[in-house]
Amino acid sequence: DTGVSQDPRHKITKRGQNVTFRCDPISEHNRLYWYRQTLGQGPEFLTYFQNEAQLEKSRLLSDRFSAERPKGSFSTLEIQRTEQGDSAMYLCASSHGTSGRTDTQYFGPGTRLTVL
Amino acid sequence: GDSVTQMEGPVTLSEEAFLTINCTYTATGYPSLFWYVQYPGEGLQLLLKATKADDKGSNKGFEATYRKETTSFHLEKGSVQVSDSAVYFCALYNQGGKLIFGQGTELSVKP
């Protein structure tokens, strides 16, 4: 069990550029989640996948954001035309997804995005 | 909608002091409750959880009891160490896929 991994760990970009983050979940975890965390706040839910199906998206996920999980393995989160307000830590988590209400999410180290 | 409220930080304690971090929640139904910890420069780690009323979660000397009557899940530790310095997040999981987090409480333990 190597845990949830995320790449890159840090990304600095200029406003208006596109960025893509990758998340590799714990193997055999069916669910994969994306959250955003700004300084001094708790993580906020963005979206989640059950296998390759995207089941829920938050209102925080504007049209500039898109997430995919091809083949139900790793996931990517793309932000188009980045804005300074997108600067945050983007967290990925995974879980078995078979335990109902007792399902436990395990988090990766996060990708810190800075938009200049 | 569902929500979690934590006591504001930062909390500063001396080593071996008793710790309580308050957490209350609002939710329909019967959520599961979690405490996550975030050490400096690291990701969120699950500290403990409880999935039904009166359950007590425990790990590394930390404890929290799921109190449905007071909608609370306060985190306690009898004797904190410098290595416990971190940000602590209370969270609930009800329905759908998402965890709902409190705003976090920063703990600083001085030797």
gemmi code that builds the backbone of each chain (N, CA, C; Angstrom):
import gemmi

chains = {
    "A": [
        ("ASP", (0.846, -1.185, 0.000), (0.000, 0.000, 0.000), (0.885, 1.240, 0.000)),
        ("THR", (0.927, 1.935, -1.150), (1.828, 3.073, -1.245), (1.111, 4.366, -0.947)),
        ("GLY", (-0.160, 4.353, -0.661), (-0.884, 5.566, -0.367), (-1.288, 6.302, -1.627)),
        ("VAL", (-2.001, 7.397, -1.421), (-2.439, 8.247, -2.525), (-1.277, 9.160, -2.918)),
        ("SER", (-0.989, 9.231, -4.210), (0.081, 10.109, -4.662), (-0.472, 11.173, -5.606)),
        ("GLN", (0.152, 12.340, -5.587), (-0.276, 13.447, -6.423), (0.945, 14.071, -7.096)),
        ("ASP", (0.719, 14.532, -8.309), (1.811, 15.130, -9.067), (1.270, 16.273, -9.925)),
        ("PRO", (1.950, 17.432, -9.951), (3.131, 17.778, -9.158), (2.763, 18.147, -7.730)),
        ("ARG", (3.738, 18.351, -6.893), (3.475, 18.804, -5.533), (3.269, 20.318, -5.490)),
        ("HIS", (3.948, 20.997, -6.398), (3.814, 22.455, -6.470), (3.728, 22.864, -7.933)),
        ("LYS", (2.900, 23.878, -8.189), (2.781, 24.391, -9.552), (2.599, 25.895, -9.475)),
        ("ILE", (3.471, 26.606, -10.174), (3.339, 28.053, -10.283), (3.035, 28.360, -11.731)),
        ("THR", (2.000, 29.135, -11.981), (1.610, 29.439, -13.341), (1.173, 30.897, -13.437)),
        ("LYS", (1.090, 31.362, -14.647), (0.622, 32.727, -14.869), (-0.867, 32.710, -15.156)),
        ("ARG", (-1.531, 33.749, -14.774), (-2.962, 33.878, -15.020), (-3.265, 33.664, -16.495)),
        ("GLY", (-4.298, 32.876, -16.740), (-4.698, 32.596, -18.104), (-4.156, 31.302, -18.675)),
        ("GLN", (-3.174, 30.718, -18.001), (-2.619, 29.444, -18.467), (-3.483, 28.281, -17.982)),
        ("ASN", (-3.336, 27.152, -18.664), (-4.015, 25.926, -18.250), (-3.059, 25.082, -17.419)),
        ("VAL", (-3.600, 24.388, -16.434), (-2.797, 23.477, -15.623), (-3.538, 22.156, -15.467)),
        ("THR", (-2.775, 21.098, -15.293), (-3.353, 19.757, -15.084), (-2.631, 19.077, -13.945)),
        ("PHE", (-3.412, 18.500, -13.046), (-2.871, 17.758, -11.910), (-3.260, 16.289, -12.037)),
        ("ARG", (-2.404, 15.437, -11.488), (-2.678, 14.007, -11.535), (-2.777, 13.448, -10.128)),
        ("CYS", (-3.653, 12.463, -9.969), (-3.801, 11.757, -8.704), (-3.810, 10.257, -8.965)),
        ("ASP", (-3.007, 9.522, -8.235), (-3.037, 8.059, -8.274), (-3.571, 7.555, -6.936)),
        ("PRO", (-4.712, 6.890, -6.956), (-5.324, 6.451, -5.698), (-4.650, 5.204, -5.154)),
        ("ILE", (-5.038, 4.826, -3.960), (-4.626, 3.535, -3.411), (-5.213, 2.444, -4.305)),
        ("SER", (-4.390, 1.477, -4.633), (-4.842, 0.443, -5.568), (-6.079, -0.267, -5.005)),
        ("GLU", (-6.979, -0.581, -5.872), (-8.242, -1.267, -5.563), (-9.273, -0.374, -4.881)),
        ("HIS", (-8.965, 0.907, -4.686), (-9.987, 1.831, -4.194), (-10.875, 2.234, -5.369)),
        ("ASN", (-12.187, 2.086, -5.172), (-13.115, 2.376, -6.254), (-13.436, 3.860, -6.373)),
        ("ARG", (-13.366, 4.565, -5.261), (-13.763, 5.980, -5.273), (-12.546, 6.888, -5.215)),
        ("LEU", (-12.667, 7.990, -5.914), (-11.610, 8.993, -5.937), (-12.271, 10.366, -5.832)),
        ("TYR", (-11.696, 11.217, -4.983), (-12.291, 12.505, -4.656), (-11.280, 13.625, -4.904)),
        ("TRP", (-11.793, 14.783, -5.260), (-10.983, 15.999, -5.332), (-11.568, 17.046, -4.375)),
        ("TYR", (-10.657, 17.700, -3.629), (-11.022, 18.788, -2.731), (-10.090, 19.970, -2.984)),
        ("ARG", (-10.538, 21.129, -2.555), (-9.701, 22.324, -2.610), (-9.611, 22.915, -1.209)),
        ("GLN", (-8.392, 23.308, -0.844), (-8.179, 23.880, 0.483), (-7.444, 25.202, 0.353)),
        ("THR", (-8.048, 26.253, 0.853), (-7.388, 27.554, 0.888), (-6.852, 27.807, 2.289)),
        ("LEU", (-5.940, 28.747, 2.395), (-5.212, 28.986, 3.637), (-6.156, 29.272, 4.798)),
        ("GLY", (-5.977, 28.511, 5.869), (-6.771, 28.731, 7.064), (-8.168, 28.153, 7.028)),
        ("GLN", (-8.464, 27.369, 5.999), (-9.801, 26.780, 5.868), (-9.717, 25.265, 5.773)),
        ("GLY", (-10.838, 24.617, 6.025), (-10.899, 23.186, 5.802), (-11.091, 22.879, 4.329)),
        ("PRO", (-10.772, 21.661, 3.936), (-10.969, 21.272, 2.531), (-12.428, 21.382, 2.119)),
        ("GLU", (-12.646, 21.765, 0.861), (-13.995, 21.852, 0.300), (-14.095, 20.866, -0.861)),
        ("PHE", (-15.179, 20.130, -0.878), (-15.401, 19.106, -1.885), (-15.558, 19.714, -3.268)),
        ("LEU", (-14.923, 19.079, -4.260), (-15.081, 19.510, -5.652), (-15.878, 18.487, -6.462)),
        ("THR", (-15.405, 17.228, -6.447), (-16.051, 16.203, -7.253), (-15.578, 14.837, -6.801)),
        ("TYR", (-16.325, 13.786, -7.209), (-15.827, 12.444, -6.941), (-16.248, 11.456, -8.022)),
        ("PHE", (-15.504, 10.376, -8.109), (-15.712, 9.313, -9.092), (-15.934, 7.988, -8.371)),
        ("GLN", (-16.837, 7.222, -8.906), (-16.986, 5.810, -8.556), (-16.512, 5.061, -9.799)),
        ("ASN", (-15.360, 4.411, -9.661), (-14.685, 3.848, -10.853), (-14.484, 4.970, -11.865)),
        ("GLU", (-14.946, 4.822, -13.097), (-14.698, 5.883, -14.082), (-15.828, 6.896, -14.169)),
        ("ALA", (-16.916, 6.670, -13.444), (-18.077, 7.555, -13.512), (-17.963, 8.714, -12.521)),
        ("GLN", (-18.143, 9.913, -13.041), (-18.149, 11.098, -12.187), (-19.554, 11.267, -11.632)),
        ("LEU", (-19.726, 11.097, -10.322), (-21.054, 11.018, -9.743), (-21.572, 12.322, -9.161)),
        ("GLU", (-20.698, 13.206, -8.748), (-21.160, 14.447, -8.150), (-20.142, 15.546, -8.397)),
        ("LYS", (-20.646, 16.725, -8.658), (-19.790, 17.898, -8.834), (-20.316, 19.036, -7.983)),
        ("SER", (-19.422, 19.707, -7.294), (-19.791, 20.846, -6.472), (-20.033, 22.081, -7.346)),
        ("ARG", (-20.792, 23.014, -6.775), (-20.965, 24.301, -7.464), (-19.634, 25.043, -7.576)),
        ("LEU", (-18.656, 24.661, -6.738), (-17.329, 25.278, -6.807), (-16.627, 24.941, -8.115)),
        ("LEU", (-17.044, 23.851, -8.737), (-16.382, 23.380, -9.950), (-16.983, 24.114, -11.144)),
        ("SER", (-16.368, 25.268, -11.460), (-16.884, 26.061, -12.570), (-16.582, 25.376, -13.903)),
        ("ASP", (-17.052, 25.999, -14.979), (-16.842, 25.441, -16.319), (-15.368, 25.362, -16.685)),
        ("ARG", (-14.531, 26.105, -15.990), (-13.094, 26.074, -16.300), (-12.420, 24.828, -15.727)),
        ("PHE", (-13.109, 24.132, -14.871), (-12.553, 22.940, -14.227), (-13.119, 21.692, -14.887)),
        ("SER", (-12.258, 20.725, -15.129), (-12.741, 19.443, -15.611), (-11.904, 18.332, -14.994)),
        ("ALA", (-12.562, 17.266, -14.636), (-11.880, 16.121, -14.036), (-12.250, 14.871, -14.801)),
        ("GLU", (-11.282, 13.967, -14.886), (-11.498, 12.706, -15.574), (-10.870, 11.581, -14.764)),
        ("ARG", (-11.377, 10.408, -14.989), (-10.779, 9.209, -14.403), (-10.919, 8.060, -15.410)),
        ("PRO", (-10.121, 8.123, -16.452), (-10.225, 7.097, -17.485), (-9.870, 5.726, -16.925)),
        ("LYS", (-10.641, 4.735, -17.274), (-10.387, 3.354, -16.864), (-10.467, 3.156, -15.352)),
        ("GLY", (-10.964, 4.122, -14.650), (-11.162, 3.959, -13.217), (-9.901, 3.840, -12.398)),
        ("SER", (-8.792, 4.330, -12.935), (-7.545, 4.245, -12.169), (-7.149, 5.633, -11.710)),
        ("PHE", (-6.109, 6.229, -12.323), (-5.699, 7.573, -11.934), (-6.728, 8.595, -12.405)),
        ("SER", (-6.608, 9.795, -11.860), (-7.501, 10.883, -12.244), (-6.685, 12.130, -12.557)),
        ("THR", (-7.234, 12.965, -13.428), (-6.638, 14.277, -13.692), (-7.663, 15.364, -13.419)),
        ("LEU", (-7.161, 16.475, -12.943), (-7.969, 17.671, -12.733), (-7.326, 18.784, -13.542)),
        ("GLU", (-8.078, 19.333, -14.491), (-7.556, 20.401, -15.330), (-8.272, 21.701, -15.001)),
        ("ILE", (-7.513, 22.756, -14.925), (-8.075, 24.095, -14.769), (-7.663, 24.904, -15.995)),
        ("GLN", (-8.635, 25.394, -16.708), (-8.353, 26.209, -17.888), (-8.420, 27.687, -17.513)),
        ("ARG", (-7.618, 28.469, -18.230), (-7.635, 29.937, -18.056), (-7.576, 30.300, -16.570)),
        ("THR", (-6.525, 29.875, -15.912), (-6.413, 30.047, -14.468), (-6.561, 31.509, -14.052)),
        ("GLU", (-7.118, 31.683, -12.863), (-7.305, 32.992, -12.245), (-6.599, 32.987, -10.894)),
        ("GLN", (-6.302, 34.170, -10.388), (-5.598, 34.240, -9.113), (-6.405, 33.590, -7.996)),
        ("GLY", (-7.697, 33.631, -8.102), (-8.559, 33.004, -7.104), (-8.487, 31.482, -7.100)),
        ("ASP", (-7.837, 30.910, -8.101), (-7.670, 29.454, -8.143), (-6.502, 29.000, -7.280)),
        ("SER", (-5.701, 29.922, -6.814), (-4.560, 29.574, -5.964), (-5.059, 28.882, -4.705)),
        ("ALA", (-4.573, 27.666, -4.487), (-5.048, 26.843, -3.376), (-4.251, 25.551, -3.360)),
        ("MET", (-4.531, 24.723, -2.343), (-4.022, 23.362, -2.322), (-5.129, 22.465, -2.863)),
        ("TYR", (-4.797, 21.639, -3.839), (-5.771, 20.705, -4.407), (-5.446, 19.312, -3.876)),
        ("LEU", (-6.414, 18.766, -3.171), (-6.233, 17.489, -2.497), (-7.010, 16.388, -3.205)),
        ("CYS", (-6.398, 15.244, -3.266), (-7.043, 14.059, -3.802), (-7.177, 13.039, -2.676)),
        ("ALA", (-8.252, 12.287, -2.685), (-8.462, 11.232, -1.697), (-9.062, 10.021, -2.397)),
        ("SER", (-8.905, 8.864, -1.781), (-9.554, 7.672, -2.328), (-10.136, 6.836, -1.199)),
        ("SER", (-11.092, 5.984, -1.550), (-11.717, 5.101, -0.570), (-12.213, 3.845, -1.268)),
        ("HIS", (-12.519, 2.829, -0.470), (-13.036, 1.583, -1.050), (-14.362, 1.824, -1.751)),
        ("GLY", (-15.220, 2.652, -1.113), (-16.505, 2.944, -1.712), (-17.532, 1.848, -1.546)),
        ("THR", (-17.211, 0.856, -0.734), (-18.144, -0.264, -0.558), (-18.669, -0.362, 0.862)),
        ("SER", (-18.322, 0.599, 1.693), (-18.656, 0.518, 3.118), (-19.790, 1.445, 3.514)),
        ("GLY", (-20.454, 2.037, 2.540), (-21.558, 2.931, 2.860), (-21.100, 4.095, 3.699)),
        ("ARG", (-21.854, 4.351, 4.771), (-21.615, 5.511, 5.603), (-20.298, 5.418, 6.367)),
        ("THR", (-19.719, 4.226, 6.491), (-18.474, 4.075, 7.239), (-17.243, 4.172, 6.343)),
        ("ASP", (-17.444, 4.441, 5.069), (-16.341, 4.539, 4.128), (-15.343, 5.595, 4.582)),
        ("THR", (-14.055, 5.277, 4.548), (-13.013, 6.188, 5.022), (-12.183, 6.667, 3.856)),
        ("GLN", (-11.986, 7.974, 3.773), (-11.206, 8.567, 2.703), (-9.767, 8.795, 3.170)),
        ("TYR", (-8.819, 8.429, 2.311), (-7.395, 8.611, 2.578), (-6.846, 9.636, 1.596)),
        ("PHE", (-6.126, 10.597, 2.133), (-5.713, 11.748, 1.346), (-4.266, 11.654, 0.867)),
        ("GLY", (-4.028, 12.255, -0.290), (-2.687, 12.449, -0.784), (-2.066, 13.708, -0.213)),
        ("PRO", (-0.821, 14.002, -0.587), (-0.109, 15.158, -0.031), (-0.566, 16.490, -0.597)),
        ("GLY", (-1.305, 16.452, -1.710), (-1.808, 17.692, -2.283), (-0.893, 18.289, -3.334)),
        ("THR", (-1.492, 19.112, -4.197), (-0.758, 19.926, -5.159), (-1.043, 21.382, -4.836)),
        ("ARG", (0.016, 22.132, -4.529), (-0.171, 23.554, -4.216), (-0.045, 24.363, -5.501)),
        ("LEU", (-1.121, 25.048, -5.856), (-1.149, 25.871, -7.065), (-1.044, 27.335, -6.690)),
        ("THR", (-0.110, 28.023, -7.341), (0.015, 29.477, -7.194), (-0.162, 30.099, -8.568)),
        ("VAL", (-1.132, 30.983, -8.676), (-1.403, 31.678, -9.937), (-0.938, 33.128, -9.792)),
        ("LEU", (0.028, 33.510, -10.631), (0.603, 34.863, -10.537), (-0.166, 35.854, -11.386)),
    ],
    "B": [
        ("GLY", (-28.154, 22.838, 5.065), (-27.316, 21.692, 4.733), (-26.445, 21.278, 5.900)),
        ("ASP", (-25.745, 20.186, 5.710), (-24.854, 19.679, 6.754), (-23.688, 20.635, 6.980)),
        ("SER", (-23.217, 20.713, 8.217), (-22.089, 21.599, 8.521), (-21.364, 21.128, 9.773)),
        ("VAL", (-20.119, 21.594, 9.904), (-19.278, 21.277, 11.059), (-18.680, 22.576, 11.593)),
        ("THR", (-18.721, 22.737, 12.896), (-18.151, 23.932, 13.525), (-17.107, 23.500, 14.549)),
        ("GLN", (-15.925, 24.060, 14.449), (-14.851, 23.764, 15.399), (-14.494, 25.012, 16.181)),
        ("MET", (-13.923, 24.789, 17.361), (-13.440, 25.928, 18.133), (-12.305, 26.597, 17.367)),
        ("GLU", (-12.240, 27.898, 17.527), (-11.226, 28.637, 16.803), (-9.866, 28.460, 17.466)),
        ("GLY", (-8.845, 28.491, 16.655), (-7.494, 28.453, 17.184), (-6.822, 29.801, 17.031)),
        ("PRO", (-5.529, 29.864, 17.195), (-4.707, 28.721, 17.610), (-4.853, 28.411, 19.096)),
        ("VAL", (-4.627, 27.147, 19.410), (-4.595, 26.692, 20.791), (-3.132, 26.450, 21.149)),
        ("THR", (-2.685, 27.075, 22.225), (-1.303, 26.918, 22.660), (-1.286, 26.271, 24.037)),
        ("LEU", (-0.579, 25.140, 24.142), (-0.506, 24.410, 25.397), (0.941, 24.083, 25.732)),
        ("SER", (1.189, 23.849, 26.990), (2.486, 23.335, 27.425), (2.477, 21.822, 27.329)),
        ("GLU", (3.646, 21.262, 27.128), (3.769, 19.806, 27.063), (3.155, 19.169, 28.307)),
        ("GLU", (2.475, 18.041, 28.100), (1.800, 17.249, 29.130), (0.481, 17.861, 29.583)),
        ("ALA", (0.054, 18.954, 28.997), (-1.253, 19.522, 29.337), (-2.371, 18.695, 28.725)),
        ("PHE", (-3.600, 18.888, 29.241), (-4.784, 18.219, 28.708), (-5.341, 19.029, 27.539)),
        ("LEU", (-5.742, 18.306, 26.502), (-6.247, 18.949, 25.289), (-7.719, 18.630, 25.078)),
        ("THR", (-8.492, 19.655, 24.776), (-9.835, 19.476, 24.235), (-9.993, 20.412, 23.058)),
        ("ILE", (-10.437, 19.864, 21.939), (-10.814, 20.672, 20.785), (-12.284, 20.362, 20.516)),
        ("ASN", (-13.113, 21.395, 20.613), (-14.552, 21.199, 20.455), (-14.962, 21.117, 18.997)),
        ("CYS", (-15.913, 20.227, 18.740), (-16.482, 20.078, 17.405), (-17.969, 19.788, 17.547)),
        ("THR", (-18.792, 20.560, 16.885), (-20.225, 20.285, 16.827), (-20.645, 20.214, 15.373)),
        ("TYR", (-21.729, 19.514, 15.125), (-22.157, 19.333, 13.748), (-23.666, 19.523, 13.607)),
        ("THR", (-24.062, 19.788, 12.380), (-25.476, 19.826, 11.997), (-25.640, 18.895, 10.825)),
        ("ALA", (-26.524, 17.933, 10.947), (-26.717, 16.975, 9.857), (-28.056, 16.282, 10.003)),
        ("THR", (-28.620, 15.904, 8.881), (-29.804, 15.045, 8.905), (-29.327, 13.604, 8.955)),
        ("GLY", (-30.136, 12.752, 9.514), (-29.780, 11.342, 9.538), (-28.676, 11.024, 10.527)),
        ("TYR", (-27.842, 10.057, 10.143), (-26.839, 9.530, 11.061), (-25.464, 9.531, 10.392)),
        ("PRO", (-24.797, 10.669, 10.443), (-23.494, 10.745, 9.767), (-22.423, 9.964, 10.505)),
        ("SER", (-21.342, 9.662, 9.807), (-20.104, 9.214, 10.447), (-19.263, 10.448, 10.720)),
        ("LEU", (-18.458, 10.392, 11.770), (-17.662, 11.550, 12.189), (-16.186, 11.179, 12.220)),
        ("PHE", (-15.359, 12.131, 11.855), (-13.926, 11.894, 11.706), (-13.128, 13.054, 12.307)),
        ("TRP", (-11.930, 12.724, 12.765), (-10.898, 13.725, 13.015), (-9.709, 13.407, 12.114)),
        ("TYR", (-9.297, 14.434, 11.357), (-8.096, 14.354, 10.545), (-7.071, 15.316, 11.124)),
        ("VAL", (-5.781, 14.995, 10.909), (-4.701, 15.862, 11.385), (-3.781, 16.189, 10.213)),
        ("GLN", (-3.326, 17.419, 10.198), (-2.421, 17.875, 9.140), (-1.183, 18.450, 9.790)),
        ("TYR", (-0.078, 17.685, 9.735), (1.195, 18.150, 10.276), (1.830, 19.131, 9.293)),
        ("PRO", (2.676, 20.005, 9.770), (3.289, 21.012, 8.886), (3.918, 20.382, 7.648)),
        ("GLY", (3.530, 20.880, 6.492), (4.106, 20.419, 5.240), (3.625, 19.059, 4.769)),
        ("GLU", (2.632, 18.506, 5.438), (2.150, 17.178, 5.063), (0.669, 17.211, 4.690)),
        ("GLY", (0.181, 16.091, 4.166), (-1.230, 15.982, 3.814), (-2.079, 15.591, 5.005)),
        ("LEU", (-3.380, 15.523, 4.778), (-4.319, 15.128, 5.823), (-4.164, 13.652, 6.159)),
        ("GLN", (-4.134, 13.362, 7.450), (-4.080, 11.971, 7.900), (-5.287, 11.691, 8.779)),
        ("LEU", (-5.892, 10.536, 8.584), (-6.998, 10.149, 9.453), (-6.464, 9.887, 10.853)),
        ("LEU", (-7.068, 10.523, 11.831), (-6.656, 10.326, 13.217), (-7.563, 9.303, 13.901)),
        ("LEU", (-8.882, 9.513, 13.801), (-9.828, 8.568, 14.376), (-11.204, 8.808, 13.769)),
        ("LYS", (-12.105, 7.841, 13.989), (-13.455, 7.992, 13.468), (-14.456, 7.286, 14.378)),
        ("ALA", (-15.727, 7.661, 14.215), (-16.821, 6.986, 14.907), (-18.016, 6.974, 13.966)),
        ("THR", (-18.696, 5.862, 13.889), (-19.730, 5.726, 12.869), (-21.140, 5.684, 13.413)),
        ("LYS", (-21.317, 5.624, 14.729), (-22.668, 5.672, 15.274), (-22.637, 6.273, 16.674)),
        ("ALA", (-23.821, 6.658, 17.136), (-23.937, 7.325, 18.426), (-23.316, 6.490, 19.546)),
        ("ASP", (-22.606, 7.191, 20.422), (-21.936, 6.631, 21.607), (-20.655, 5.866, 21.270)),
        ("ASP", (-20.328, 5.738, 19.996), (-19.042, 5.142, 19.618), (-17.921, 6.054, 20.098)),
        ("LYS", (-16.815, 5.441, 20.516), (-15.619, 6.209, 20.848), (-14.525, 5.818, 19.882)),
        ("GLY", (-13.987, 6.813, 19.174), (-12.821, 6.587, 18.334), (-11.573, 6.924, 19.131)),
        ("SER", (-10.491, 6.181, 18.900), (-9.259, 6.466, 19.622), (-8.055, 6.083, 18.775)),
        ("ASN", (-6.961, 6.815, 18.970), (-5.728, 6.556, 18.232), (-4.645, 7.467, 18.791)),
        ("LYS", (-3.468, 6.939, 19.013), (-2.297, 7.713, 19.451), (-2.573, 8.522, 20.713)),
        ("GLY", (-3.417, 8.033, 21.583), (-3.730, 8.746, 22.822), (-4.856, 9.746, 22.692)),
        ("PHE", (-5.335, 9.980, 21.477), (-6.465, 10.875, 21.246), (-7.763, 10.063, 21.315)),
        ("GLU", (-8.817, 10.721, 21.800), (-10.124, 10.094, 21.866), (-11.203, 11.097, 21.474)),
        ("ALA", (-12.311, 10.576, 20.953), (-13.486, 11.405, 20.698), (-14.707, 10.505, 20.758)),
        ("THR", (-15.774, 10.977, 21.388), (-17.006, 10.196, 21.523), (-18.124, 10.869, 20.742)),
        ("TYR", (-18.823, 10.095, 19.963), (-19.937, 10.543, 19.128), (-21.153, 10.750, 20.043)),
        ("ARG", (-21.515, 12.004, 20.270), (-22.644, 12.349, 21.141), (-23.780, 12.890, 20.291)),
        ("LYS", (-24.769, 12.052, 20.042), (-25.874, 12.493, 19.177), (-26.760, 13.513, 19.897)),
        ("GLU", (-26.895, 13.357, 21.217), (-27.800, 14.252, 21.937), (-27.305, 15.690, 21.950)),
        ("THR", (-25.969, 15.863, 21.887), (-25.405, 17.218, 21.858), (-24.793, 17.536, 20.499)),
        ("THR", (-24.958, 16.648, 19.546), (-24.369, 16.759, 18.192), (-22.920, 17.224, 18.277)),
        ("SER", (-22.133, 16.478, 19.042), (-20.743, 16.867, 19.258), (-19.801, 15.686, 19.061)),
        ("PHE", (-18.539, 16.012, 18.833), (-17.490, 15.000, 18.637), (-16.173, 15.648, 19.059)),
        ("HIS", (-16.064, 15.978, 20.315), (-14.909, 16.703, 20.833), (-13.668, 15.813, 20.901)),
        ("LEU", (-12.543, 16.370, 20.517), (-11.276, 15.634, 20.532), (-10.562, 15.907, 21.852)),
        ("GLU", (-10.039, 14.843, 22.480), (-9.341, 14.985, 23.755), (-8.058, 14.168, 23.759)),
        ("LYS", (-7.082, 14.685, 24.516), (-5.881, 13.917, 24.791), (-5.397, 14.294, 26.179)),
        ("GLY", (-5.023, 13.308, 26.944), (-4.684, 13.547, 28.338), (-3.370, 14.274, 28.552)),
        ("SER", (-2.408, 14.071, 27.665), (-1.080, 14.651, 27.858), (-0.457, 14.889, 26.486)),
        ("VAL", (-0.450, 16.144, 26.053), (0.030, 16.423, 24.697), (1.557, 16.519, 24.671)),
        ("GLN", (2.092, 16.257, 23.505), (3.532, 16.346, 23.273), (3.807, 17.399, 22.195)),
        ("VAL", (5.051, 17.831, 22.142), (5.425, 18.818, 21.124), (5.099, 18.288, 19.733)),
        ("SER", (5.270, 16.981, 19.547), (5.029, 16.358, 18.243), (3.557, 16.360, 17.847)),
        ("ASP", (2.658, 16.724, 18.748), (1.225, 16.820, 18.421), (0.877, 18.155, 17.770)),
        ("SER", (1.825, 19.052, 17.690), (1.585, 20.348, 17.057), (1.193, 20.144, 15.604)),
        ("ALA", (0.020, 20.620, 15.246), (-0.543, 20.365, 13.920), (-1.866, 21.121, 13.820)),
        ("VAL", (-2.522, 20.976, 12.664), (-3.876, 21.486, 12.509), (-4.830, 20.293, 12.517)),
        ("TYR", (-5.879, 20.385, 13.297), (-6.831, 19.292, 13.467), (-8.167, 19.683, 12.827)),
        ("PHE", (-8.703, 18.759, 12.018), (-9.957, 18.994, 11.305), (-10.993, 17.965, 11.730)),
        ("CYS", (-12.160, 18.460, 12.100), (-13.311, 17.609, 12.341), (-14.101, 17.520, 11.040)),
        ("ALA", (-14.665, 16.364, 10.743), (-15.390, 16.206, 9.483), (-16.539, 15.218, 9.658)),
        ("LEU", (-17.548, 15.367, 8.816), (-18.640, 14.399, 8.810), (-18.861, 13.868, 7.402)),
        ("TYR", (-19.373, 12.652, 7.370), (-19.730, 11.987, 6.107), (-21.148, 11.482, 6.275)),
        ("ASN", (-22.044, 12.008, 5.423), (-23.444, 11.665, 5.577), (-23.963, 10.898, 4.380)),
        ("GLN", (-24.210, 11.604, 3.325), (-24.655, 10.919, 2.127), (-23.969, 11.555, 0.926)),
        ("GLY", (-24.054, 10.854, -0.195), (-23.258, 11.302, -1.327), (-21.810, 10.951, -1.068)),
        ("GLY", (-20.893, 11.565, -1.771), (-19.496, 11.181, -1.651), (-18.642, 12.071, -0.800)),
        ("LYS", (-19.186, 13.175, -0.319), (-18.293, 14.187, 0.216), (-18.163, 14.179, 1.732)),
        ("LEU", (-16.935, 14.483, 2.153), (-16.683, 14.836, 3.537), (-16.945, 16.330, 3.688)),
        ("ILE", (-17.540, 16.703, 4.811), (-17.729, 18.111, 5.132), (-16.843, 18.423, 6.326)),
        ("PHE", (-15.945, 19.389, 6.141), (-14.936, 19.696, 7.134), (-15.272, 20.969, 7.907)),
        ("GLY", (-14.783, 21.014, 9.153), (-14.722, 22.263, 9.874), (-13.541, 23.078, 9.363)),
        ("GLN", (-13.379, 24.247, 9.955), (-12.347, 25.161, 9.443), (-10.959, 24.830, 9.955)),
        ("GLY", (-10.866, 23.879, 10.881), (-9.559, 23.490, 11.402), (-9.195, 24.252, 12.663)),
        ("THR", (-8.454, 23.581, 13.537), (-7.956, 24.200, 14.764), (-6.458, 23.930, 14.858)),
        ("GLU", (-5.696, 25.010, 14.900), (-4.243, 24.859, 14.988), (-3.840, 24.662, 16.438)),
        ("LEU", (-3.050, 23.639, 16.678), (-2.542, 23.341, 18.021), (-1.032, 23.544, 18.035)),
        ("SER", (-0.562, 24.310, 18.999), (0.868, 24.499, 19.192), (1.207, 24.062, 20.609)),
        ("VAL", (2.140, 23.103, 20.727), (2.548, 22.593, 22.042), (3.979, 23.046, 22.302)),
        ("LYS", (4.162, 23.733, 23.409), (5.471, 24.266, 23.772), (6.147, 23.355, 24.797)),
        ("PRO", (7.464, 23.181, 24.658), (8.176, 22.322, 25.621), (8.235, 22.966, 27.002)),
    ],
}
model = gemmi.Model(1)
for chain_id, residues in chains.items():
    chain = gemmi.Chain(chain_id)
    for i, (resn, *xyz) in enumerate(residues, 1):
        res = gemmi.Residue()
        res.name, res.seqid = resn, gemmi.SeqId(i, " ")
        for name, pos in zip(("N", "CA", "C"), xyz):
            atom = gemmi.Atom()
            atom.name, atom.element = name, gemmi.Element(name[0])
            atom.pos, atom.b_iso = gemmi.Position(*pos), 0.0
            res.add_atom(atom)
        chain.add_residue(res)
    model.add_chain(chain)
structure = gemmi.Structure()
structure.add_model(model)
structure.setup_entities()
